[in-house]
Amino acid sequence: AVVSTQSTGTSDNFVSYVTTPERAVLVMVHKESCPHCVKMKPIWEDLAEKYKEHPTLKVAELKSSNVAQIKDLTVQKVPTILFYPTQTGSDLSTAVEYEGDRTLKGVEEFIFTQLSKNKDEL
């Protein structure tokens, strides 16, 4: 199941959820009325299911209507996929935006690359 970061309630909760030393977080910012987001939803659910037991990665989502409440989070388009590496501190600028194909294979390759980089930096 996809973790809904909007259920965390506040900007501070979102920041603490995605900027943690225990795990990396992959977030899709979406809008329910966006056709591209609707198309991406089943892929995102597949990713969440596949990685639900992963020890160092969580898959989450955030409705675009909640972005304005989060200081230092800027989203230009939806869907936007952001990878937050394992870290200490609350710097949202560490996110890496995914720019590749909106396919399961494409996003999984991105995850693998980012987790490999993340591991090297620890």
C-alpha positions as CSV (number, residue, x, y, z in Angstrom):
1,A,0.0,0.0,0.0
2,V,1.1,3.5,-0.8
3,V,1.8,5.7,2.2
4,S,-0.2,8.8,1.9
5,T,2.0,11.6,3.2
6,Q,-0.9,14.0,3.4
7,S,-2.2,11.9,6.4
8,T,0.9,13.2,8.3
9,G,-1.1,16.4,8.6
10,T,1.5,19.2,8.7
11,S,4.4,20.5,6.8
12,D,6.7,19.5,9.7
13,N,5.4,16.0,9.6
14,F,6.0,15.7,5.8
15,V,9.5,17.1,6.2
16,S,10.4,14.7,9.0
17,Y,8.9,11.7,7.1
18,V,11.0,12.3,3.9
19,T,14.2,13.5,5.6
20,T,15.1,10.6,7.9
21,P,18.3,8.7,8.5
22,E,16.5,5.4,8.6
23,R,15.3,5.2,5.0
24,A,15.0,6.9,1.6
25,V,11.6,8.0,0.4
26,L,10.2,8.0,-3.1
27,V,7.2,10.5,-3.4
28,M,4.8,11.1,-6.2
29,V,3.1,14.5,-6.1
30,H,-0.2,14.1,-8.0
31,K,-3.6,15.6,-8.7
32,E,-6.6,13.4,-8.9
33,S,-8.0,15.1,-11.9
34,C,-4.8,14.9,-13.9
35,P,-4.9,12.3,-16.7
36,H,-1.2,11.6,-16.5
37,C,-1.5,11.1,-12.7
38,V,-4.4,8.7,-13.2
39,K,-2.3,6.7,-15.7
40,M,0.6,6.7,-13.2
41,K,-1.5,5.6,-10.2
42,P,-1.5,1.8,-11.0
43,I,2.3,1.9,-11.6
44,W,2.7,3.7,-8.3
45,E,0.6,1.1,-6.5
46,D,2.6,-1.7,-8.0
47,L,5.8,0.0,-6.8
48,A,4.4,0.4,-3.3
49,E,3.4,-3.2,-3.1
50,K,6.8,-4.4,-4.5
51,Y,8.8,-2.3,-2.1
52,K,6.6,-2.4,1.0
53,E,9.0,-4.7,2.9
54,H,12.2,-2.9,1.6
55,P,14.3,-2.0,4.7
56,T,15.6,1.3,3.4
57,L,12.9,2.6,1.0
58,K,9.3,3.8,1.4
59,V,7.0,4.7,-1.5
60,A,4.6,7.6,-0.7
61,E,2.3,10.0,-2.4
62,L,1.3,13.6,-1.8
63,K,-1.7,15.5,-3.3
64,S,-0.6,18.6,-5.1
65,S,-3.1,20.6,-3.1
66,N,-0.9,20.1,-0.1
67,V,2.3,21.3,-1.7
68,A,1.7,25.0,-0.8
69,Q,1.7,24.1,2.9
70,I,5.2,22.6,2.7
71,K,8.0,25.2,3.0
72,D,10.8,24.7,0.5
73,L,8.9,22.2,-1.7
74,T,8.4,23.4,-5.2
75,V,6.5,21.4,-7.8
76,Q,6.2,22.7,-11.3
77,K,4.1,19.9,-12.8
78,V,2.2,16.8,-11.9
79,P,2.9,14.0,-11.6
80,T,6.3,14.8,-10.1
81,I,8.4,12.0,-8.7
82,L,11.0,12.9,-6.0
83,F,13.5,10.6,-4.4
84,Y,14.6,11.8,-0.9
85,P,17.9,10.0,0.0
86,T,18.6,8.7,3.5
87,Q,19.8,11.7,5.4
88,T,20.0,13.6,8.6
89,G,18.6,17.1,8.8
90,S,15.5,18.5,7.2
91,D,16.8,19.8,3.8
92,L,14.1,19.2,1.1
93,S,16.6,20.4,-1.5
94,T,18.3,16.9,-1.4
95,A,15.5,15.5,-3.5
96,V,16.3,14.1,-6.9
97,E,13.5,14.6,-9.5
98,Y,12.8,11.7,-11.8
99,E,12.7,12.8,-15.4
100,G,12.5,9.4,-17.2
101,D,9.7,7.3,-18.7
102,R,6.6,7.0,-16.6
103,T,6.8,3.2,-16.6
104,L,7.3,0.6,-13.9
105,K,10.7,-0.4,-15.5
106,G,11.8,3.2,-15.8
107,V,11.0,4.2,-12.2
108,E,12.5,0.9,-10.9
109,E,15.8,1.7,-12.7
110,F,15.7,5.2,-11.2
111,I,15.2,3.6,-7.7
112,F,18.1,1.2,-8.2
113,T,20.4,4.0,-9.3
114,Q,19.4,6.3,-6.5
115,L,19.7,3.6,-3.8
116,S,23.1,2.7,-5.2
117,K,24.2,6.3,-4.9
118,N,22.6,6.6,-1.5
119,K,24.4,3.5,-0.2
120,D,27.8,4.8,-1.5
121,E,27.3,8.1,0.4
122,L,26.5,6.5,3.7
